[in-house]
Amino acid sequence: MSRPPIWQVKNEGSFASVSVTLPPGSTFHCESDAVVTTSQNVDVRGAMSGGILAGLARAFLTRESFFTTLVQNNSSHQSGDALIAPSDPGGVTLHRMVRGEDMILTSGAYLAGDEGVNVTSSMQSPFSMFGNYSGTGVFLLRATGQGNLAISAYGSMHKYVLAPGETRNVDNGHLVAWSANMRTSMKLASRRAGIVGSMTSGEGLHCEFVGPGVIYIQSHKPDVGPEGGRGTQNGGGRNTGNPVLGCIIFLIFLLTILGVVAAVYFGALGPTPEPVYGGRNNNHRQRYSQEQRYNDGGYYRQNEF
């Protein structure tokens, strides 16, 4: 069995990248178009993580790439290396995943992970305050398994470890990732000043987390693009948009595929043409056809007079 890759964050801050040393035969996965450079022994290829349906769900619902990139050292005796970076400037941190301690990532926060780490789409309740007003969107990413997970942010990354019962408020739009077992809710920024004081302060609603667990936040909030979407590709706080529209597109695509498969399947089981046999029945059909043509001809000749 090959040794796991060795991860190291380079230029920590707003322009971070990750250097990955690959022992012989080792592999890691990363977001599409995240590879900057590789050594001569390293191969890069696209793959569908979790199959077609998982790729479609990730692309339509969380706005992640349909394909993930696999980076593998094909040499059996020599180590290789790869340099990866997020699409936009920002900080990167390495989180050590442990089995049973899942992490929730906002759209755009996933950068790379060990082979033993799985990243799939996850859905919050569309009627919850947290899903609609936290700035994360209803559809998120869920990381499970064991190994290193590289998380990217817009701006610098900050980590907070909460003790059991400890609470922390985070402004919406600054969330990157947090422990899946933490309790979350939406609160007014100022409980004493009430609604008016919270709104006039410019803060409005805050996301409240209750420990134990880990929270990763980013120093800057992504700007809104000209079409209403986030102006950046990486980092947390990137809203996944209208969940209803994403579900409709996903269902239409899925029903189209099922319709094509059903048409091909039932078409192959359709009625076969009746075989033509020789002999008496065939002669009878030929005489009937000649008589029918003669009668039709007689009918047209009578009409001529």
C-alpha positions as CSV (number, residue, x, y, z in Angstrom):
1,M,0.0,0.0,0.0
2,S,1.4,3.4,-1.0
3,R,2.0,6.2,1.5
4,P,-0.4,9.1,1.6
5,P,0.5,12.5,0.0
6,I,2.3,15.2,2.0
7,W,0.5,18.5,2.0
8,Q,2.0,22.0,2.6
9,V,0.3,25.4,2.2
10,K,2.5,28.0,0.4
11,N,2.3,31.8,0.8
12,E,-0.4,31.7,3.4
13,G,-2.7,34.7,3.2
14,S,-4.5,36.1,0.3
15,F,-2.6,34.4,-2.5
16,A,-2.1,30.9,-1.1
17,S,-1.4,27.7,-2.9
18,V,-0.8,24.1,-1.9
19,S,2.2,21.9,-2.6
20,V,1.5,18.2,-2.6
21,T,4.3,15.7,-2.5
22,L,3.2,12.3,-4.0
23,P,5.0,9.1,-2.9
24,P,5.1,6.4,-5.5
25,G,1.6,5.2,-6.4
26,S,-0.3,7.8,-4.3
27,T,-3.3,9.8,-5.5
28,F,-5.4,12.8,-4.4
29,H,-8.4,14.6,-5.9
30,C,-9.0,18.3,-6.5
31,E,-11.4,20.8,-8.0
32,S,-11.4,21.1,-11.8
33,D,-8.7,23.4,-13.2
34,A,-7.0,23.7,-9.8
35,V,-3.7,22.1,-10.9
36,V,-0.9,24.6,-11.6
37,T,2.1,22.4,-12.3
38,T,3.2,18.7,-11.9
39,S,6.4,16.7,-12.1
40,Q,7.1,14.3,-15.0
41,N,5.9,11.3,-13.1
42,V,2.5,12.7,-12.2
43,D,-0.6,12.1,-14.3
44,V,-3.8,14.3,-14.3
45,R,-7.2,13.0,-15.5
46,G,-10.8,13.8,-15.0
47,A,-13.2,11.5,-13.2
48,M,-16.9,11.5,-12.0
49,S,-16.8,11.4,-8.3
50,G,-19.8,9.2,-7.1
51,G,-21.1,8.5,-10.6
52,I,-23.3,10.4,-13.1
53,L,-26.1,11.3,-10.7
54,A,-23.7,12.6,-8.1
55,G,-21.9,14.7,-10.7
56,L,-25.2,16.1,-12.0
57,A,-26.3,17.0,-8.5
58,R,-23.0,18.7,-7.8
59,A,-23.1,20.7,-11.0
60,F,-26.7,21.7,-11.0
61,L,-27.3,22.2,-7.3
62,T,-24.1,23.4,-5.8
63,R,-22.5,24.9,-8.9
64,E,-19.4,22.9,-8.6
65,S,-17.7,21.1,-11.5
66,F,-19.3,18.0,-13.0
67,F,-15.9,16.3,-13.1
68,T,-13.3,16.2,-10.4
69,T,-9.5,16.0,-11.2
70,L,-7.5,13.0,-10.1
71,V,-3.7,13.5,-9.6
72,Q,-1.7,10.3,-9.4
73,N,2.0,9.5,-9.3
74,N,2.5,6.6,-11.8
75,S,6.1,5.9,-10.8
76,S,6.8,2.8,-8.6
77,H,10.0,4.1,-7.1
78,Q,10.2,7.9,-7.5
79,S,8.3,10.6,-5.7
80,G,6.5,13.3,-7.6
81,D,4.9,16.7,-6.7
82,A,2.0,18.9,-7.8
83,L,1.1,22.5,-7.1
84,I,-2.6,23.4,-6.9
85,A,-4.3,26.8,-6.2
86,P,-7.9,28.1,-6.2
87,S,-9.2,30.0,-9.2
88,D,-9.3,33.4,-7.4
89,P,-6.9,34.9,-4.8
90,G,-7.6,33.8,-1.3
91,G,-6.4,31.9,1.7
92,V,-6.2,28.1,1.9
93,T,-6.2,25.9,5.0
94,L,-5.7,22.2,5.6
95,H,-8.3,20.4,7.8
96,R,-7.5,16.9,9.1
97,M,-10.7,14.8,8.5
98,V,-11.5,12.1,11.0
99,R,-14.1,9.4,10.4
100,G,-17.4,10.3,12.1
101,E,-16.6,14.0,12.2
102,D,-18.1,15.3,8.9
103,M,-17.6,18.8,7.7
104,I,-20.1,21.1,5.8
105,L,-18.6,23.3,3.1
106,T,-20.2,26.2,1.3
107,S,-20.2,26.3,-2.5
108,G,-16.7,27.1,-3.8
109,A,-14.8,26.2,-0.6
110,Y,-13.7,22.7,-1.7
111,L,-10.2,22.7,-3.3
112,A,-8.7,19.2,-2.8
113,G,-8.5,16.2,-0.6
114,D,-6.9,12.8,0.1
115,E,-8.1,9.7,-1.6
116,G,-9.9,8.7,1.6
117,V,-11.9,11.9,1.7
118,N,-15.3,12.0,-0.1
119,V,-17.1,15.3,-1.0
120,T,-20.8,15.0,-1.9
121,S,-23.7,17.4,-2.3
122,S,-25.9,18.0,0.8
123,M,-29.2,19.9,1.2
124,Q,-30.5,22.0,4.1
125,S,-34.2,22.5,4.7
126,P,-35.5,25.0,2.1
127,F,-37.8,26.5,4.8
128,S,-35.1,27.1,7.5
129,M,-33.9,30.6,8.3
130,F,-30.3,29.4,8.2
131,G,-30.5,28.1,4.7
132,N,-32.2,31.2,3.3
133,Y,-30.5,34.0,5.2
134,S,-27.0,32.7,6.1
135,G,-25.6,33.5,2.7
136,T,-24.6,29.8,2.1
137,G,-27.7,28.7,0.1
138,V,-29.8,25.6,0.5
139,F,-27.4,23.2,-1.3
140,L,-24.0,22.7,0.3
141,L,-21.1,20.2,0.2
142,R,-20.5,17.5,2.8
143,A,-17.0,16.1,3.4
144,T,-16.7,12.6,5.0
145,G,-13.9,10.1,5.5
146,Q,-10.3,10.4,6.7
147,G,-7.4,12.4,5.5
148,N,-6.4,16.0,4.6
149,L,-9.0,18.4,3.1
150,A,-7.9,21.6,1.5
151,I,-10.4,24.5,1.9
152,S,-10.2,27.8,0.1
153,A,-11.5,31.2,1.1
154,Y,-12.0,34.7,-0.3
155,G,-9.5,36.7,1.6
156,S,-7.7,35.3,4.6
157,M,-8.9,32.2,6.5
158,H,-9.7,32.2,10.2
159,K,-10.3,29.1,12.4
160,Y,-12.3,28.9,15.6
161,V,-12.6,25.8,17.8
162,L,-15.7,25.9,20.1
163,A,-15.9,24.1,23.4
164,P,-19.1,22.3,24.3
165,G,-21.9,24.9,24.9
166,E,-19.7,27.7,23.6
167,T,-21.4,30.0,21.0
168,R,-20.1,32.2,18.2
169,N,-21.9,34.6,15.9
170,V,-20.7,35.0,12.3
171,D,-21.9,37.6,9.8
172,N,-23.7,36.0,6.8
173,G,-21.5,35.7,3.7
174,H,-18.3,35.0,5.7
175,L,-18.9,31.3,6.3
176,V,-16.6,28.8,4.7
177,A,-16.9,25.5,6.6
178,W,-18.1,24.1,9.9
179,S,-18.5,20.8,11.8
180,A,-21.7,19.0,10.7
181,N,-22.7,18.1,14.3
182,M,-22.9,21.8,15.4
183,R,-26.3,23.4,16.1
184,T,-26.9,26.5,13.8
185,S,-29.5,29.2,13.9
186,M,-30.1,32.8,12.7
187,K,-30.0,35.6,15.3
188,L,-30.2,39.4,15.3
189,A,-26.8,41.0,15.4
190,S,-27.8,43.0,18.5
191,R,-30.2,41.3,20.9
192,R,-30.5,44.4,23.1
193,A,-31.1,47.0,20.4
194,G,-33.7,44.7,18.6
195,I,-34.6,44.7,15.0
196,V,-34.1,48.5,14.4
197,G,-30.7,48.6,16.1
198,S,-29.5,45.5,14.2
199,M,-30.6,46.8,10.8
200,T,-29.3,50.4,11.3
201,S,-25.9,49.0,12.4
202,G,-25.5,47.4,8.9
203,E,-25.1,43.9,10.4
204,G,-28.7,42.7,10.3
205,L,-28.8,38.9,10.9
206,H,-25.9,36.8,12.2
207,C,-25.4,33.0,12.1
208,E,-25.1,31.5,15.5
209,F,-23.1,28.3,16.1
210,V,-23.1,26.2,19.3
211,G,-20.1,23.9,20.1
212,P,-18.4,21.6,20.2
213,G,-17.0,21.9,16.7
214,V,-14.8,23.9,14.3
215,I,-15.7,26.9,12.2
216,Y,-13.7,28.3,9.3
217,I,-14.6,31.9,8.2
218,Q,-13.2,34.2,5.6
219,S,-12.2,37.8,6.1
220,H,-14.0,39.2,3.0
221,K,-17.4,38.7,1.6
222,P,-17.6,37.9,-2.1
223,D,-19.1,40.6,-4.3
224,V,-22.3,40.1,-6.2
225,G,-21.7,39.7,-10.0
226,P,-23.6,41.6,-12.7
227,E,-26.1,38.8,-13.1
228,G,-26.9,38.3,-9.5
229,G,-24.3,35.6,-8.8
230,R,-21.1,35.7,-6.8
231,G,-18.2,37.4,-8.6
232,T,-15.7,34.8,-7.4
233,Q,-15.3,31.1,-8.0
234,N,-13.7,30.0,-4.7
235,G,-14.3,30.8,-1.1
236,G,-17.3,30.4,1.2
237,G,-20.4,32.5,1.4
238,R,-21.2,31.8,-2.2
239,N,-24.9,31.4,-2.5
240,T,-26.0,28.5,-4.6
241,G,-28.8,30.5,-6.1
242,N,-32.5,29.5,-6.5
243,P,-32.8,25.9,-5.3
244,V,-36.2,25.5,-7.1
245,L,-34.7,26.3,-10.5
246,G,-31.8,23.9,-9.9
247,C,-34.1,21.1,-8.9
248,I,-36.3,21.7,-12.0
249,I,-33.3,21.6,-14.3
250,F,-31.9,18.5,-12.6
251,L,-35.3,16.7,-12.8
252,I,-35.8,17.6,-16.5
253,F,-32.4,16.3,-17.4
254,L,-33.0,13.1,-15.4
255,L,-36.5,12.5,-16.9
256,T,-35.1,13.1,-20.4
257,I,-32.5,10.3,-19.9
258,L,-35.1,8.0,-18.5
259,G,-37.4,8.7,-21.4
260,V,-34.7,7.9,-23.9
261,V,-33.9,4.6,-22.1
262,A,-37.5,3.7,-21.9
263,A,-38.1,4.4,-25.7
264,V,-35.1,2.2,-26.6
265,Y,-36.2,-0.6,-24.3
266,F,-39.9,-0.7,-25.3
267,G,-39.0,-0.2,-29.0
268,A,-36.9,-3.3,-28.9
269,L,-39.9,-5.2,-27.5
270,G,-42.4,-3.8,-30.1
271,P,-44.5,-6.0,-32.5
272,T,-42.6,-7.9,-35.2
273,P,-43.9,-7.7,-38.8
274,E,-46.1,-10.6,-39.9
275,P,-44.1,-13.1,-42.0
276,V,-45.3,-13.9,-45.5
277,Y,-45.7,-17.6,-46.2
278,G,-46.0,-19.3,-49.6
279,G,-48.7,-21.8,-50.6
280,R,-52.5,-21.5,-50.8
281,N,-52.9,-18.5,-48.5
282,N,-50.4,-16.5,-50.5
283,N,-52.1,-17.3,-53.8
284,H,-55.4,-16.3,-52.3
285,R,-54.0,-12.9,-51.3
286,Q,-52.6,-12.4,-54.8
287,R,-56.0,-13.2,-56.5
288,Y,-57.8,-10.9,-54.0
289,S,-55.4,-8.1,-54.9
290,Q,-56.0,-8.6,-58.6
291,E,-59.8,-8.6,-58.2
292,Q,-59.6,-5.4,-56.1
293,R,-57.5,-3.6,-58.7
294,Y,-59.9,-4.7,-61.5
295,N,-62.9,-3.5,-59.6
296,D,-61.2,-0.2,-58.9
297,G,-60.4,0.2,-62.6
298,G,-64.0,-0.6,-63.5
299,Y,-65.2,2.1,-61.1
300,Y,-62.9,4.7,-62.6
301,R,-64.0,3.7,-66.2
302,Q,-67.7,4.2,-65.3
303,N,-66.9,7.6,-63.9
304,E,-65.4,8.6,-67.2
305,F,-68.8,8.2,-68.9
